[in-house]
Amino acid sequence: MKLIGLDIGTKRIGVAKVDSDTRIAVPVGYFVTDGSEWQEIGRLMRVLETNQVVLGLPRNNSGAETRQTEYVREFAKELASRFPEAKIDFQDESFTSVEAEERLKLRKRGYEKGDIDAEAAAIILQDFIEK
């Protein structure tokens, strides 16, 4: 079984994938949130031959929902509307961007914000398959 992981932001969406046989989530990249994200998600679902999507669900330090949490929930509703066949799950994404940036720094190569989003999506997806 294959899954797509998404780290939803208002400017970019980080993307990762995992195959349940290998059980190792890998960053795929990111796309800009400009309306074309729906086509990109549809393309990914076709290319990866999956309808299973895991969305990172943000919370604040005390675990409460935030404005960004609501944004992700609304995104999920739109995703379900556009892709009725999609099976959507949520995974807590607390501190994934911080962890993602730390991982990228350890690689001692240049990176940009989109790379952080993709790495965060991989962390979200890995956490999901391990639970």
Salt bridges, closest charged atoms under 4 A:
GLU40 OE1 - ARG43 NH2 3.07
GLU65 OE2 - ARG59 NH1 3.41
GLU65 OE2 - ARG73 NH2 2.56
GLU74 OE2 - LYS77 NZ 3.25
GLU78 OE2 - ARG82 NE 2.66
ASP89 OD2 - LYS87 NZ 2.96
GLU99 OE2 - ARG103 NH2 2.93
ASP117 OD2 - ARG12 NE 2.64
GLU119 OE2 - ARG103 NH1 3.28
GLU119 OE1 - ARG107 NH1 3.19
